[in-house]
Amino acid sequence: MSDQVQPPAVEETSLVKPENDKKVVSTALTKKKTKRRPARVQKEPGTVEDQLPQSGTVFNIWYLKWSGGDKDDAFFSQRKSEGRCVIATDAGYTKADKSRVANPNTFFCLYFARGLCSRGKNCEYLHRLPQLTDIFPPNLDCFGRDKFSDYRDDMGGVGSFLRQNRTLYVGRITVTEGIEEIVARHFSEWGEVEKIRVLNNRGVAFVTYVNEANAQFAKEAMAHQSLDNDKEVLNVRWANEDPNPAAKVREKRRLEEQAAETIRKLLPKAMVDELEGKPSSKRIKKNDFGLEGFEAPESVRYGGEVPTVEELEDDQEAESTQPLAIEDSKPGTGLFSSDSLARLQHVAKSIKPVAVPLPKSTGLGLADYGSDDDE
């Protein structure tokens, strides 16, 4: 019997995976949709004290604070806030997220910023950080409170609607090593920070945000709070306008760029590209009508009526019969160039004069007039 030669064993080098592996790969590549969590209840109802400690002799119902008495007593009587907002755990959806579709002017929860909201997901205000897309009326802040024409004497409160203020004054800071990093870590939680300046000799910091709404939120969130030292109580207020002329120029340029960016977002992209001088592929395709080497007239490119096939053929015949214009070596000294004059002459020749019939003569017409001899 002849031995049958068996083919050598071939190792599997195919890149094709079995069906089970395909299912595993497909499930691994699919992204899991993370569902937004509801807003957390920061404080249980009935556990927050509404009354402020008496630090003066007269209670001002407009500013909601005590006044009068010794100023030193008011300085030392400030107590730390009972709650603090933590965006990583407290933020979530509320009833305001559903109503924001119908009413875009939905404001943020003031008690959520202070860490004292007891309603959670049932709150009628937003429980998240303000964004650049959140637009509010100029006379209201992000919490829906009315602004005033001028700041308070102590630069506290809601603020003024006459100036866009993005800088916070932070006082009563315990100066330690690396205080700049500590201030940046605590205040960057409430939005994008543009710059931070710390005066180590005075225990004061100035924090500037990119968005004004984030500065409003941070002012309420960090008021009567502390940094890494639990014994300190921060004094957060609005900063005065920078008297430096260079700072005023930078702020003016920033407002102009912000206005230009807003207008750029409102205009169509094709119009923005045309204003900036960028070529538009859509316009090029529209102008050639699918014909190689053809360019539509200006009346069509800029919104005129589309010419018919007969009109296009007549234009091509007119161009073929038009004599070649020889450019003069001398430059034109008039208002029109030699090329423009040649085209005008060609148009004048193509226009045929229309003969207007003259009225028939009826003689001198002397019989129609009266004479002095008849009298």
ABEGO torsion letter per residue (X at the ends): XBBBBBBBBBBBABABBBAAAAAAAAAAABBBBBBBBBBBBABBBGABBABBBBABABBBAAAGBBBEEBAAAAAAABBBBABBBBAAAABEBBAAAAAAAABABBBBBAAAAAGABAAEAABABBBBBBBAABBBBAABBAAGBBBBABBBAAGBEAEBAABBBABBBBBGBBBBBGAAAAAAAAAAAAEBBABBBBBAAAGBBBBBBABAAAAAAAAAAABGBBBABAABBBBBBBBBBBABAAAAAAAAAAAAAAAAAAAAAABBAAAAAAAAGBBBAAAAAAAAGGBBGBBBBAAAAAGBBBBBAAAAAAAAAAAAABBBBBBBABBBABABBAAAAAAAAAAAAABBBBBBBBBBBAEAGAAABBBAAAX
